[in-house]
Structures are given as C-alpha cells and as structure tokens.
Amino acid sequence: MTSTRLYHNPRCSKSRAALALLHERGIEPELIAYLDAAPSVAELRELVEQLQLPARALLRTGEEPYCALGLADESLDDAALIAAMHAHPRLIERPVFVHAGRAVIGRPPERVLELL
C-alpha cells in the first residue's frame, strides 16, 4: 500500500473537496473506495494508530448501524468499534488522508493539508 492515500467516498462533498485540494498541490493519492471494499480490521487498527485518536473518533454517529448496533455504549473498546467499522464501512468517517505514516480526518477538507 502506498504511503499517500485517501479513504474516499466520491458522493461526499467533503471527500471530493479534500481530493481537489490535494490535486491542486500536485498530490495524486491512492484512492481507497472503502464503501466498495471494507478495510480489514488490521488496516483499520493501523489507521486509528496513524490518526493518534481513539477508534470512536473515526465513527460516523449519524449512520443507521451506529444506533442499531448500540455503538454509543461508552464501555465498547476500540476492538469492538473497529470490528463494527469493518462489518459496516458506512460507519467510517470520511475523508481520511494518510501521508508519510500519519493520518488526518478531512473535516473540514483543509485538514488534509496539515500532513503536507
């Protein structure tokens, strides 16, 4: 896997804006269509480490599986949350930009520039 990649949802305006910002700077990241092929548990664990945030920070709390699976339960550990994101990739916040071993959630999209 390349060191520069974007976990991307082309239907998301924030994700498209982050990609445009990268393109404006001549950066062509590997695009990870995470909704088409869910990241593995190991890949998600690595992503959480690169973000330097708890797994909960990577969750989209407005998605139906979040409520249905009871993910608001604060007693759930990172392993349980990562397993849920693997099983239901819609739960993964977007976009996530990875560059040189670090990652950032691109909300707002300009945050992707922090890693350049």
Sequence and secondary structure as in RCSB ss.txt:
>XXXX:A:sequence
MTSTRLYHNPRCSKSRAALALLHERGIEPELIAYLDAAPSVAELRELVEQLQLPARALLRTGEEPYCALGLADES
LDDAALIAAMHAHPRLIERPVFVHAGRAVIGRPPERVLELL
>XXXX:A:secstr
  SEEEE  TT HHHHHHHHHHHHTT   EEE TTTS   HHHHHHHHHHHTS GGGGB TTSHHHHHTTTT TT
  HHHHHHHHHH GGGB S EEEETTEEEE SSGGGGGGG 
